[in-house]
Amino acid sequence: MQHHIKLLLTFVLMCGLTTTATSETVRLNSLDGATTMSGEFVDYDGQTYTIKTIVGELVIDAFLVECVGDACPEVSAASSDFKISGSSTVVNTLFTDLVYKFGLMIDGDTTTTLSAEGPTMMQVSNELGDRISEVSLSDTGALESLQELFNGTADVAVLTRPVSEEERSIFKIAGLGDLTSPEQQLIFGLDGLAIITSKSNPVRAIEKQDLAKIFSGQITNWNQIGGADAKINVYVRNETSGTSMIFNDLIMGPAGRNVSDAASVVETDALLSRAVATDPLGIGVASLSNTDNSKILNIRGACGIQVPATPFTIKTEEYPLTRRLYAYTTSGDKPAQMERFLDFLNTEAAQDSIASQGFVGLGVADQSNDEQGLRYLSAVIPTGVEMNLNQLREMTTNLMSADRLSITFRFALGSSKLDARAKDDVIRLAELLSTGDYQNKEVLLIGFTDSLGAGRSNTTLSNQRASEIRAALTAAIPGGEVEGLPIRTLGFGEISPLACNDSDNDRRINRRVEVWLRDSIVSSK
């Protein structure tokens, strides 16, 4: 970014884009003093300068230049300090690296001060060594981070779960805005809850309905689920952690059960994973990014569909214990550097950092049809869906020479309304297709539904939803299309379930529009 600013300043200087000097004229110098430009001061919004030149108004990042002139506002580094509070799983392991990478992005430097009793303090400096922001990282946990955000003692709350309707209402009533609005809710990555055992345990997969029985204490011996004749030792996080709340929402709550009082409660996901890894009879639930040396079990539904926890199944949110990573802010004024940092979370550098720390980034991945074998096994397993051989043949023919992208659009129950992540993914896919890297390809938007309703009407519904995604996508692409890249819609209803259709979350997984790319030569035959 610093390089881009220098190029702009150099271009302006070479073209002589200055204004006649007045009391409102300011000069913007690059931090190394190599380039400069002048113009009439228009505005400073805490993040950028706007100046007027003979070619119009230019907007320049205020933290990458020095402003000289009577009209220059006073820029205080303290006004850009901010505090991030939240999940220990995420804040401790991930945000330290993200803040460091943010410093690199602005050609600056970051120094870290660790404290055994208080938050981690990270000071970000520009390329001249001048302090521009101090970032405080506090691993308070989900509930306390929201309390700090509400009280104004934190600027960002990082959660591994969405806010509840009650929490949303409390903030709205207090005049702090709508936490679920795009301005206040940022989905910046993904993670999965892993069901883990010791590597010495012979069990490889576990049925989802057995999880609630094990963690509630109804199943107490490994031989009840195909293991050795030995007692099961259960490990869990505390009930206010994001890990426990997601596990309760997806597994314990739908089964009408509570975690057993006999379970060992562990302070962090990392400590839980270490405890399970060293206990041959242990089982626990932890973040996929903190599985240490334990073994991750596949999860099998009652209908027989089995899904492993992999980066691709988490990106597509087909793994049933996938969770999103959220950053929440209030509607109040935000420190300028904090806004820049939140924007940074969607950059390639930040997404690479997220992946390197064991989480799953939102960047687009692809997988060949050969690697999608489980979908065909699931299609022929008796799952109560309405399908016939011709439908299965049609789907197979269309996908035989295609690759699937990880972007998968999902909808609310009985609705064509895109969820929060899907809206961002429309923009992400539009930008990807606009690069020109997919010439002689064809985009297939393929709709699927859950098994509720009649098979024929579900096929119609899946076509409609694929068409709605196409409309949103073409609206996001400059000019409405990419030359040489046709976008086609298909709908196959309920014939390719990725989950068992026996819970709200499983039906949500099955209601989707997938994105595939295939050679246009194949489609023309």
Beta strands, then each sheet from edge to edge (+ up, - down):
strand 1: 25-30
strand 2: 36-44
strand 3: 48-53
strand 4: 56-61
strand 5: 65-68
strand 6: 82-86
strand 7: 109-113
strand 8: 120-125
strand 9: 131-138
strand 10: 156-159
strand 11: 185-197
strand 12: 205-207
strand 13: 233-237
strand 14: 264-266
strand 15: 282-287
strand 16: 295-296
strand 17: 298-300
strand 18: 306-307
strand 19: 322-328
strand 20: 366-368
strand 21: 402-410
strand 22: 441-448
strand 23: 487-491
strand 24: 512-519
sheet 1: 4+ 3- 2+ 1- 5+
sheet 2: 7+ 8- 9+ 6+ 10+ 19- 11+ 15- 13- 14-
sheet 3: 7+ 8- 9+ 6+ 10+ 19- 11+ 16-
sheet 4: 12+ 17+ 18-
sheet 5: 20+ 21- 24+ 22- 23-
end
